[in-house]
């Protein structure tokens, strides 16, 4: 069972010209260790949410080549022992994700951002989600203190559930840097939608991989910016 996600700390707050004692909520952070057979060990820091899923996803994206997936073999506390197996998921449908009309995409941003979550209490959490166009639904949302951890959690979900990630749309609350885009590319995503900014390196990497990259997707402002979309996945 997951531990407490936040804890209360005594502090002082300056507001409206007055300094006063205050009790605030801060995010709890834990250390997660993993050992992947034949591929070394890693140490991660994350929110205390499904640490095994985080370990599996991180191993899949950052420690194994394509065609292999990690398999949980055992654990001791927050240390996880993982084996390696062939990836049995079917090949991705090249037609997916299909075109999404601009007004519909804005509606999806509203659904993604508007869903209740951990960032409501602390402002400390990032969020990522997997949208399935065939079901018109988000299969899962992941939240964590680290934005890279969110992608690891989605990858762990994909491995555990046999989900083919390239057929889905990746939604992010965070900025898309070169490292985030690299992780998204290793996961196989073909369409990435972020509420925040994107960097030039991320744009270049997305264009080279024929990935649709959308940034500044703000539902409250009814806008988004399409940075790369050679495949025409965003329809007018």
C-alpha positions as CSV (number, residue, x, y, z in Angstrom):
1,X,0.0,0.0,0.0
2,X,1.3,3.5,-0.9
3,X,2.7,5.6,2.0
4,X,1.6,9.2,2.7
5,X,2.1,11.4,-0.4
6,X,2.5,14.7,1.6
7,X,3.3,15.7,5.1
8,X,2.6,18.9,7.1
9,X,5.5,21.2,8.0
10,X,5.6,24.3,10.3
11,X,6.8,27.4,8.4
12,X,6.1,31.1,8.1
13,X,4.2,32.8,5.3
14,X,4.4,36.4,4.2
15,X,1.0,37.5,2.8
16,X,-0.7,40.8,2.4
17,X,2.2,42.5,4.2
18,X,2.1,40.3,7.2
19,X,4.5,37.5,8.3
20,X,2.7,34.8,10.3
21,X,3.2,31.1,11.4
22,X,1.8,28.7,8.8
23,X,1.3,25.0,8.3
24,X,1.9,23.8,4.8
25,X,1.9,20.5,2.9
26,X,5.1,19.3,1.2
27,X,5.6,16.3,-1.0
28,X,7.2,13.2,0.4
29,X,10.2,11.9,-1.6
30,X,11.6,8.3,-1.3
31,X,14.6,6.5,-2.7
32,X,13.9,3.6,-5.0
33,X,16.7,1.1,-6.0
34,X,16.5,-1.3,-8.9
35,X,18.8,-4.0,-10.2
36,X,18.3,-5.2,-13.8
37,X,19.9,-8.6,-14.6
38,X,22.9,-8.0,-16.9
39,X,22.3,-4.2,-17.1
40,X,23.4,-2.8,-13.8
41,X,21.7,-0.9,-11.0
42,X,20.0,2.5,-10.6
43,X,18.8,4.7,-7.8
44,X,15.7,6.9,-8.3
45,X,13.9,9.5,-6.2
46,X,10.2,9.7,-6.5
47,X,6.9,10.2,-4.7
48,X,5.9,7.1,-2.7
49,X,3.5,5.8,-5.4
50,X,3.8,2.3,-6.9
51,X,7.7,2.1,-6.7
52,X,7.8,-1.2,-8.6
53,X,5.9,0.3,-11.6
54,X,8.4,3.2,-11.6
55,X,11.4,0.8,-11.5
56,X,9.9,-1.3,-14.4
57,X,9.3,1.7,-16.5
58,X,12.7,3.3,-15.9
59,X,14.4,0.0,-16.8
60,X,12.3,-0.3,-19.9
61,X,13.1,3.3,-21.2
62,X,16.6,3.9,-19.9
63,X,18.3,0.6,-19.4
64,X,17.1,-1.8,-22.1
65,X,17.3,-1.8,-25.9
66,X,14.2,-2.1,-28.0
67,X,12.7,-5.5,-28.2
68,X,13.3,-6.3,-24.5
69,X,11.2,-5.6,-21.4
70,X,11.9,-5.8,-17.7
71,X,10.1,-8.4,-15.5
72,X,9.7,-8.1,-11.8
73,X,11.4,-11.0,-9.9
74,X,11.3,-9.9,-6.3
75,X,11.7,-7.0,-4.0
76,X,13.0,-6.1,-0.5
77,X,11.5,-2.9,0.8
78,X,12.2,-0.3,-1.9
79,X,14.8,-2.4,-3.7
80,X,13.6,-4.3,-6.8
81,X,15.1,-7.2,-8.6
82,X,14.2,-7.2,-12.3
83,X,14.8,-9.8,-15.0
84,X,14.7,-9.4,-18.8
85,X,12.2,-10.9,-21.3
86,X,11.4,-10.4,-25.0
87,X,8.8,-7.7,-25.7
88,X,5.6,-9.7,-26.6
89,X,3.5,-6.6,-27.4
90,X,2.2,-6.6,-31.0
91,X,3.6,-4.1,-33.6
92,X,2.0,-0.7,-33.5
93,X,-0.7,0.2,-36.0
94,X,1.0,2.8,-38.3
95,X,-2.3,4.7,-38.8
96,X,-2.5,5.5,-35.1
97,X,-2.9,7.9,-33.5
98,X,-5.1,9.3,-36.3
99,X,-5.9,13.0,-36.9
100,X,-7.4,14.9,-34.1
101,X,-9.4,18.0,-34.9
102,X,-8.1,21.2,-33.2
103,X,-11.3,21.9,-31.1
104,X,-11.3,18.3,-29.9
105,X,-7.7,18.5,-28.9
106,X,-8.4,21.5,-26.8
107,X,-11.2,19.6,-25.1
108,X,-8.7,16.8,-24.3
109,X,-6.4,19.3,-22.7
110,X,-9.2,20.4,-20.5
111,X,-9.9,16.8,-19.5
112,X,-6.3,16.1,-18.8
113,X,-5.5,19.2,-16.8
114,X,-8.9,19.5,-15.1
115,X,-8.9,16.0,-13.6
116,X,-8.2,16.1,-9.8
117,X,-4.7,15.2,-8.8
118,X,-1.8,15.5,-6.4
119,X,-0.7,18.9,-7.6
120,X,-3.9,20.4,-6.2
121,X,-2.4,20.2,-2.6
122,X,1.3,21.1,-3.0
123,X,1.9,22.5,-6.5
124,X,4.9,20.1,-6.5
125,X,3.8,17.4,-8.9
126,X,4.0,17.0,-12.6
127,X,1.5,15.0,-14.6
128,X,1.5,12.8,-17.7
129,X,-1.3,10.8,-19.4
130,X,-2.0,8.3,-22.1
131,X,-5.0,9.1,-24.4
132,X,-6.4,6.3,-26.5
133,X,-8.3,7.8,-29.6
134,X,-10.2,4.6,-30.2
135,X,-11.8,4.7,-26.7
136,X,-11.8,8.5,-26.5
137,X,-10.5,8.1,-23.0
138,X,-7.3,8.5,-20.9
139,X,-6.1,5.0,-20.0
140,X,-4.0,6.2,-17.1
141,X,-2.5,9.4,-15.6
142,X,0.8,9.4,-13.8
143,X,1.9,12.0,-11.3
144,X,5.3,12.5,-9.6
145,X,7.7,15.0,-8.2
146,X,10.0,14.4,-11.2
147,X,8.7,14.9,-14.7
148,X,10.9,12.1,-16.1
149,X,9.4,9.8,-13.4
150,X,5.9,10.4,-14.9
151,X,7.1,8.9,-18.3
152,X,8.7,6.0,-16.5
153,X,5.4,5.3,-14.7
154,X,3.5,5.3,-18.0
155,X,6.1,3.0,-19.5
156,X,5.8,0.7,-16.5
157,X,2.0,0.7,-17.1
158,X,2.6,-0.2,-20.8
159,X,4.8,-3.1,-19.9
160,X,2.5,-4.5,-17.2
161,X,-0.7,-4.1,-19.2
162,X,0.7,-5.0,-22.7
163,X,-0.3,-1.5,-24.0
164,X,1.3,-0.4,-27.3
165,X,2.4,3.1,-26.5
166,X,3.0,4.4,-30.1
167,X,-0.8,4.1,-30.8
168,X,-1.6,6.6,-28.0
169,X,-1.2,10.3,-27.5
170,X,1.2,11.4,-24.7
171,X,-0.1,14.4,-22.7
172,X,2.3,16.3,-20.4
173,X,2.0,19.1,-17.9
174,X,5.7,19.9,-18.0
175,X,8.0,21.6,-20.5
176,X,9.4,19.3,-23.2
177,X,13.2,19.5,-23.2
178,X,15.7,17.4,-25.2
179,X,15.8,14.8,-22.4
180,X,12.0,14.5,-22.1
181,X,11.6,14.2,-25.9
182,X,14.4,11.6,-25.9
183,X,12.5,9.5,-23.3
184,X,9.2,10.0,-25.3
185,X,11.0,8.8,-28.4
186,X,12.4,5.7,-26.7
187,X,8.9,4.9,-25.5
188,X,7.8,5.1,-29.2
189,X,5.3,8.0,-28.9
190,X,4.2,9.6,-32.2
191,X,2.3,12.5,-30.8
192,X,3.2,14.6,-27.7
193,X,1.0,17.4,-26.3
194,X,2.3,19.6,-23.5
195,X,0.7,22.3,-21.5
196,X,4.1,24.0,-21.2
197,X,7.0,25.2,-23.4
198,X,9.2,23.2,-25.7
199,X,12.9,23.6,-26.4
200,X,14.6,23.9,-29.8
201,X,16.4,20.6,-29.3
202,X,13.0,18.9,-28.6
203,X,11.6,20.4,-31.8
204,X,14.5,19.2,-33.8
205,X,14.3,15.7,-32.3
206,X,10.6,15.5,-32.9
207,X,10.9,16.6,-36.5
208,X,13.6,14.1,-37.2
209,X,11.5,11.3,-35.8
210,X,8.3,12.4,-37.6
211,X,6.7,13.0,-34.2
212,X,3.9,15.5,-33.8
213,X,4.8,18.0,-31.0
214,X,2.2,20.4,-29.6
215,X,3.1,22.9,-26.9
216,X,1.5,25.7,-24.9
217,X,-1.8,23.8,-24.9
218,X,-3.8,26.0,-22.6
219,X,-7.5,25.2,-22.3
220,X,-8.3,28.4,-20.3
221,X,-6.8,30.4,-23.2
222,X,-8.2,28.2,-25.9
223,X,-4.9,27.9,-27.7
224,X,-2.0,25.6,-28.5
225,X,1.0,25.7,-30.8
226,X,1.9,23.0,-33.3
227,X,5.7,22.9,-33.6
228,X,6.0,19.7,-35.7
229,X,3.3,17.8,-37.6
230,X,4.5,16.4,-40.9
231,X,2.1,13.5,-40.6
232,X,-0.9,15.8,-40.2
233,X,-2.1,14.4,-36.8
234,X,-3.6,17.8,-35.9
235,X,-6.5,18.7,-38.1
236,X,-7.9,22.2,-38.6
